[in-house]
């Protein structure tokens, strides 16, 4: 470490964009500091992915039990309070586990809020900390509607911590968070209304498959209001009013503002040091370096076209570890980044989209998976997949709607990433009978 600085590398934020790379970087002998104002681990382990997938598991089980009715006797229902208790059991130990991982590797955790003083110095609750290189890894935070009564709405973290499920829930927004939580709340017995800004749900996913999920949720009682134009929220005794459209109103017990997530840059002092950013995030070059030579950025806070998902943050964190430890001097080269929405059924995708494949004249094949024997095992009524092959016959994209879509897409990722031809794909024989075998069999 240079005697000039407290650390060789200083990370602001302790989420996946940090800890996946910071721990192995510290193990190489590089002096590493990690500043965190909240729980170590950031959003995903503490108030995002891990919590979400835990409370969704009973939904997945009840859906399968519903389909297997007549083979399985008796009805299942979700005990909401026990579900939330179980979620807490899963995530409570994660901050300490990640703290131990970082500290055992030699990194130093500094608790407090960071603000830039200059291009090598940050103030942590007023105390100066210096570093040769600084990484902004502060992720995203919930967007809040700028309307009267916005303080009456809640965010995703509030939903994940609901000890009692409200009878009526109104969700503003139909992206990942809105649709996943609508699925969970509906399955647990709430009366759910989803209010859309425009007329499309899950805009970044293949719309014919999205429409299948929406149609199923409508059958289950979820109400969708397109082009809602939400105007304000008002308290109404023990309930709330959502005012929208042309003098329209609905009454609800709980409001979730799921209108998106925005870069978490408040109070960082980026203008003071001249780091360029906008509402989409921090600008970086092909080395994840900002316009200020000593300052880098990684994870969801970066302005780029990648899906804002944990695997992308993980990959960027690992790349910076290699860059800072001297294991590479090459620009970052991203792999195929898959994405999935955990509705029931799920929709997963990777590689180029169906729409892009159509524009390029690629070969697009669709499988009616609901009639494929393996999907019949648990009687999946909604199951379909599309594969996109380029003009050389290489698999370049895939999308699937089914309960098993994440595993199917995971199985096909190597073919897309390594641009396998049909002969190479033919040499990959998965375990039988599994979803992996079924996916490769169709590639």
BAVO-944610 format. One line per field, with one value per residue (C-alpha): residue in three letters; y, x, z; residue number from 0. Coordinates in steps of 0.02 Angstrom, whole numbers. Layout:
type ALA/...
v Y/...
u X/...
w Z/...
seq NUM/...
// end
This chain:
type UNK/UNK/UNK/UNK/UNK/UNK/UNK/UNK/UNK/UNK/UNK/UNK/UNK/UNK/UNK/UNK/UNK/UNK/UNK/UNK/UNK/UNK/UNK/UNK/UNK/UNK/UNK/UNK/UNK/UNK/UNK/UNK/UNK/UNK/UNK/UNK/UNK/UNK/UNK/UNK/UNK/UNK/UNK/UNK/UNK/UNK/UNK/UNK/UNK/UNK/UNK/UNK/UNK/UNK/UNK/UNK/UNK/UNK/UNK/UNK/UNK/UNK/UNK/UNK/UNK/UNK/UNK/UNK/UNK/UNK/UNK/UNK/UNK/UNK/UNK/UNK/UNK/UNK/UNK/UNK/UNK/UNK/UNK/UNK/UNK/UNK/UNK/UNK/UNK/UNK/UNK/UNK/UNK/UNK/UNK/UNK/UNK/UNK/UNK/UNK/UNK/UNK/UNK/UNK/UNK/UNK/UNK/UNK/UNK/UNK/UNK/UNK/UNK/UNK/UNK/UNK/UNK/UNK/UNK/UNK/UNK/UNK/UNK/UNK/UNK/UNK/UNK/UNK/UNK/UNK/UNK/UNK/UNK/UNK/UNK/UNK/UNK/UNK/UNK/UNK/UNK/UNK/UNK/UNK/UNK/UNK/UNK/UNK/UNK/UNK/UNK/UNK/UNK/UNK/UNK/UNK/UNK/UNK/UNK/UNK/UNK/UNK/UNK/UNK/UNK/UNK/UNK/UNK/UNK/UNK/UNK/UNK/UNK/UNK/UNK/UNK/UNK/UNK/UNK/UNK/UNK/UNK/UNK/UNK/UNK/UNK/UNK/UNK/UNK/UNK/UNK/UNK/UNK/UNK/UNK/UNK/UNK/UNK/UNK/UNK/UNK/UNK/UNK/UNK/UNK/UNK/UNK/UNK/UNK/UNK/UNK/UNK/UNK/UNK/UNK/UNK/UNK/UNK/UNK/UNK/UNK/UNK/UNK/UNK/UNK/UNK/UNK/UNK/UNK/UNK/UNK/UNK/UNK/UNK/UNK/UNK/UNK/UNK/UNK/UNK/UNK/UNK/UNK/UNK/UNK/UNK/UNK/UNK/UNK/UNK/UNK/UNK/UNK/UNK/UNK/UNK/UNK/UNK/UNK/UNK/UNK/UNK/UNK/UNK/UNK/UNK/UNK/UNK/UNK/UNK/UNK/UNK/UNK/UNK/UNK/UNK/UNK/UNK/UNK/UNK/UNK/UNK/UNK/UNK/UNK/UNK/UNK/UNK/UNK/UNK/UNK/UNK/UNK/UNK/UNK/UNK/UNK/UNK/UNK/UNK/UNK/UNK/UNK/UNK/UNK/UNK/UNK/UNK/UNK/UNK/UNK/UNK/UNK/UNK/UNK/UNK/UNK/UNK/UNK/UNK/UNK/UNK/UNK/UNK/UNK/UNK/UNK/UNK/UNK/UNK/UNK/UNK/UNK/UNK/UNK/UNK/UNK/UNK/UNK/UNK/UNK/UNK/UNK/UNK/UNK/UNK/UNK/UNK/UNK/UNK/UNK/UNK/UNK/UNK/UNK/UNK/UNK/UNK/UNK/UNK/UNK/UNK/UNK/UNK/UNK/UNK/UNK/UNK/UNK/UNK/UNK/UNK/UNK/UNK/UNK/UNK/UNK/UNK/UNK/UNK/UNK/UNK/UNK/UNK/UNK/UNK/UNK/UNK/UNK/UNK/UNK/UNK/UNK/UNK/UNK/UNK/UNK/UNK/UNK/UNK/UNK/UNK/UNK/UNK/UNK/UNK/UNK/UNK/UNK/UNK/UNK/UNK/UNK/UNK/UNK/UNK/UNK/UNK/UNK/UNK/UNK/UNK/UNK/UNK/UNK/UNK/UNK/UNK/UNK/UNK/UNK/UNK/UNK/UNK/UNK/UNK/UNK/UNK/UNK/UNK/UNK/UNK/UNK
v 0/174/271/417/337/242/109/51/26/98/39/143/19/-162/-253/-381/-251/-242/-400/-525/-442/-348/-505/-596/-430/-410/-589/-539/-415/-258/-144/-136/-28/-46/94/47/155/11/-178/-262/-351/-210/-233/-409/-513/-401/-325/-395/-558/-674/-614/-613/-789/-854/-785/-840/-1023/-1062/-983/-1102/-1250/-1204/-1181/-1356/-1429/-1342/-1424/-1594/-1586/-1759/-1839/-1740/-1733/-1575/-1390/-1287/-1105/-984/-930/-754/-718/-885/-853/-685/-764/-895/-759/-672/-834/-849/-672/-622/-701/-640/-470/-551/-691/-563/-457/-610/-649/-475/-459/-633/-588/-434/-298/-161/-116/66/104/271/383/428/594/641/778/759/626/525/571/536/597/460/550/691/584/583/418/415/289/271/209/229/124/190/36/111/23/81/142/144/282/379/460/650/672/732/600/504/479/366/236/101/25/-153/-167/-123/-260/-390/-344/-346/-446/-448/-453/-313/-367/-246/-199/-75/-84/63/-6/-167/-203/-341/-286/-246/-411/-522/-446/-448/-635/-665/-557/-632/-809/-768/-706/-518/-425/-349/-205/-161/13/37/198/147/-11/-139/-255/-308/-209/-289/-465/-553/-485/-640/-733/-586/-588/-771/-726/-575/-677/-807/-674/-597/-767/-772/-604/-477/-315/-221/-38/22/205/240/414/412/586/573/468/516/443/390/332/166/152/252/327/318/456/424/451/565/592/405/336/167/127/14/-42/-27/56/-8/116/0/132/80/102/245/268/290/445/560/651/572/739/684/862/917/801/817/637/632/551/572/496/329/316/350/357/238/182/4/-14/40/200/366/526/554/441/375/343/189/124/-50/-132/-59/120/115/193/56/-52/-211/-287/-218/-389/-468/-572/-414/-332/-492/-496/-313/-337/-487/-388/-244/-369/-434/-257/-190/-344/-339/-500/-407/-245/-278/-189/-279/-405/-449/-624/-660/-588/-682/-608/-680/-619/-731/-729/-894/-954/-873/-788/-805/-748/-734/-676/-580/-553/-628/-455/-429/-603/-567/-405/-498/-637/-771/-941/-936/-1094/-1108/-1258/-1290/-1352/-1379/-1532/-1591/-1743/-1674/-1520/-1633/-1717/-1576/-1526/-1355/-1269/-1120/-1171/-1113/-1071/-987/-1014/-899/-970/-860/-893/-1010/-1114/-1056/-1029/-841/-814/-900/-852/-963/-949/-1092/-1134/-1213/-1071/-1013/-1187/-1212/-1047/-1080/-1245/-1159/-1016/-1106/-1132/-947/-882/-994/-986/-1173/-1247/-1390/-1523/-1456/-1441/-1619/-1680/-1609/-1742/-1689/-1798/-1886/-1854/-1671/-1500/-1479/-1629/-1567/-1395/-1463/-1585/-1437/-1331
u 0/59/100/9/-164/-260/-310/-264/-448/-598/-775/-929/-1070/-1060/-1175/-1136/-1044/-921/-907/-895/-732/-672/-642/-533/-446/-398/-332/-206/-126/-211/-268/-459/-585/-775/-892/-1073/-1207/-1331/-1324/-1173/-1233/-1340/-1509/-1506/-1468/-1559/-1711/-1720/-1684/-1652/-1804/-1915/-1874/-1901/-2078/-2115/-2072/-2241/-2325/-2229/-2278/-2463/-2468/-2400/-2517/-2661/-2613/-2593/-2763/-2840/-2668/-2629/-2773/-2814/-2793/-2642/-2645/-2505/-2482/-2418/-2344/-2252/-2190/-2117/-2040/-1957/-1893/-1814/-1732/-1652/-1585/-1546/-1373/-1319/-1245/-1132/-1085/-1033/-944/-844/-805/-735/-642/-568/-500/-415/-538/-586/-771/-807/-984/-1059/-1113/-982/-964/-825/-706/-588/-539/-443/-536/-709/-784/-867/-980/-853/-695/-574/-531/-411/-377/-280/-438/-620/-765/-944/-1053/-1207/-1337/-1516/-1652/-1842/-1915/-2053/-2197/-2194/-2379/-2482/-2488/-2336/-2283/-2435/-2362/-2236/-2086/-2027/-1936/-2096/-2189/-2057/-2076/-2266/-2309/-2494/-2553/-2678/-2845/-2833/-2667/-2645/-2482/-2425/-2312/-2301/-2116/-2017/-2065/-2246/-2280/-2185/-2268/-2439/-2415/-2363/-2497/-2635/-2580/-2580/-2760/-2752/-2864/-2737/-2751/-2606/-2605/-2501/-2419/-2450/-2527/-2386/-2334/-2151/-2100/-1927/-1996/-2074/-2251/-2347/-2276/-2311/-2491/-2506/-2450/-2566/-2714/-2683/-2672/-2834/-2919/-2854/-2935/-2796/-2863/-2756/-2789/-2690/-2646/-2699/-2620/-2611/-2642/-2632/-2653/-2764/-2796/-2977/-3001/-2911/-2902/-2828/-2891/-2796/-2852/-2817/-2873/-3021/-3084/-3079/-3047/-3018/-3008/-2870/-2787/-2607/-2514/-2353/-2255/-2169/-2132/-1951/-1780/-1658/-1470/-1429/-1319/-1393/-1264/-1113/-1045/-1012/-1029/-893/-766/-837/-895/-1017/-1187/-1371/-1537/-1483/-1325/-1138/-1048/-901/-783/-739/-634/-780/-682/-773/-711/-610/-458/-455/-643/-733/-912/-989/-1160/-1333/-1272/-1182/-1267/-1275/-1397/-1370/-1510/-1498/-1475/-1360/-1260/-1206/-1149/-1056/-965/-914/-851/-746/-679/-621/-537/-434/-398/-342/-237/-148/-225/-290/-262/-400/-569/-719/-800/-974/-1044/-1226/-1326/-1491/-1642/-1797/-1957/-2018/-2203/-2297/-2256/-2085/-2023/-1836/-1730/-1550/-1459/-1543/-1731/-1862/-1895/-1711/-1701/-1850/-1770/-1611/-1702/-1641/-1723/-1847/-1926/-2063/-2102/-2272/-2196/-2362/-2378/-2199/-2199/-2078/-2186/-2337/-2261/-2324/-2462/-2398/-2538/-2433/-2267/-2190/-2017/-1933/-1756/-1666/-1529/-1421/-1388/-1245/-1362/-1288/-1405/-1402/-1557/-1692/-1848/-1967/-2123/-2148/-2117/-1954/-1898/-1750/-1672/-1705/-1622/-1476/-1447/-1438/-1323/-1160/-1221/-1261/-1105/-982/-1074/-1090/-1141/-1265/-1129/-1056/-1227/-1263/-1117/-1192/-1302/-1387/-1445/-1608/-1746/-1711/-1759/-1579/-1592/-1759/-1685/-1531/-1639/-1730/-1574
w 0/-40/119/40/63/196/68/-105/-149/-59/-99/-61/-30/25/-96/-231/-335/-190/-86/-228/-284/-130/-26/-155/-194/-11/-11/-146/-25/-91/52/44/136/123/177/217/296/318/323/244/88/22/-61/-131/26/149/65/-110/-200/-52/46/-109/-165/12/29/-149/-116/-35/-188/-300/-190/-182/-371/-397/-266/-355/-520/-437/-354/-359/-345/-188/-65/34/3/50/104/146/327/296/467/470/293/346/501/391/275/424/481/309/294/475/474/302/352/481/362/231/362/414/233/202/366/359/187/261/210/333/352/392/451/402/259/128/39/-82/-27/-175/-302/-171/-12/59/221/324/446/444/459/312/227/79/-59/-220/-307/-254/-317/-314/-283/-202/-309/-334/-218/-237/-345/-262/-354/-345/-308/-159/-23/-85/96/119/-2/40/-48/-81/85/178/84/128/311/322/477/430/250/212/139/-8/-88/-229/-327/-432/-569/-670/-680/-590/-415/-451/-539/-418/-266/-350/-377/-197/-116/-224/-184/2/-6/-34/-155/-274/-397/-514/-590/-748/-806/-987/-1060/-1051/-911/-896/-1050/-1064/-1079/-1229/-1229/-1288/-1137/-1022/-1081/-1028/-851/-843/-904/-769/-633/-694/-678/-500/-460/-490/-568/-694/-733/-887/-916/-737/-724/-534/-465/-275/-118/28/200/224/403/418/228/85/-76/-238/-354/-538/-716/-745/-566/-529/-356/-275/-90/-24/137/80/-65/-142/-248/-370/-502/-522/-445/-470/-441/-257/-269/-138/-34/-120/-177/-356/-421/-302/-384/-559/-586/-732/-705/-745/-693/-769/-664/-664/-831/-849/-987/-1038/-880/-767/-738/-724/-806/-645/-660/-480/-467/-534/-523/-524/-511/-531/-506/-674/-826/-958/-1055/-954/-851/-673/-597/-468/-594/-686/-523/-476/-643/-631/-454/-508/-656/-545/-430/-576/-639/-470/-429/-597/-662/-815/-907/-1034/-1043/-972/-1089/-1030/-1044/-1086/-940/-913/-829/-749/-667/-526/-562/-568/-697/-717/-875/-909/-1055/-1115/-1270/-1408/-1399/-1511/-1584/-1626/-1701/-1812/-1873/-1919/-2009/-1889/-1868/-1724/-1661/-1531/-1422/-1345/-1183/-1097/-1210/-1184/-1072/-940/-910/-896/-743/-632/-753/-803/-901/-955/-1032/-1196/-1259/-1406/-1466/-1586/-1700/-1812/-1996/-1950/-1842/-1676/-1529/-1491/-1386/-1285/-1189/-1093/-987/-865/-683/-739/-854/-746/-745/-931/-977/-858/-947/-1116/-1064/-1111/-1289/-1309/-1221/-1311/-1479/-1497/-1663/-1680/-1678/-1515/-1437/-1489/-1384/-1225/-1149/-988/-845/-886/-841/-796/-863/-921/-1035/-1101/-1139/-1228/-1325/-1404/-1439
seq 0/1/2/3/4/5/6/7/8/9/10/11/12/13/14/15/16/17/18/19/20/21/22/23/24/25/26/27/28/29/30/31/32/33/34/35/36/37/38/39/40/41/42/43/44/45/46/47/48/49/50/51/52/53/54/55/56/57/58/59/60/61/62/63/64/65/66/67/68/69/70/71/72/73/74/75/76/77/78/79/80/81/82/83/84/85/86/87/88/89/90/91/92/93/94/95/96/97/98/99/100/101/102/103/104/105/106/107/108/109/110/111/112/113/114/115/116/117/118/119/120/121/122/123/124/125/126/127/128/129/130/131/132/133/134/135/136/137/138/139/140/141/142/143/144/145/146/147/148/149/150/151/152/153/154/155/156/157/158/159/160/161/162/163/164/165/166/167/168/169/170/171/172/173/174/175/176/177/178/179/180/181/182/183/184/185/186/187/188/189/190/191/192/193/194/195/196/197/198/199/200/201/202/203/204/205/206/207/208/209/210/211/212/213/214/215/216/217/218/219/220/221/222/223/224/225/226/227/228/229/230/231/232/233/234/235/236/237/238/239/240/241/242/243/244/245/246/247/248/249/250/251/252/253/254/255/256/257/258/259/260/261/262/263/264/265/266/267/268/269/270/271/272/273/274/275/276/277/278/279/280/281/282/283/284/285/286/287/288/289/290/291/292/293/294/295/296/297/298/299/300/301/302/303/304/305/306/307/308/309/310/311/312/313/314/315/316/317/318/319/320/321/322/323/324/325/326/327/328/329/330/331/332/333/334/335/336/337/338/339/340/341/342/343/344/345/346/347/348/349/350/351/352/353/354/355/356/357/358/359/360/361/362/363/364/365/366/367/368/369/370/371/372/373/374/375/376/377/378/379/380/381/382/383/384/385/386/387/388/389/390/391/392/393/394/395/396/397/398/399/400/401/402/403/404/405/406/407/408/409/410/411/412/413/414/415/416/417/418/419/420/421/422/423/424/425/426/427/428/429/430/431/432/433/434/435/436/437/438/439/440/441/442
// end
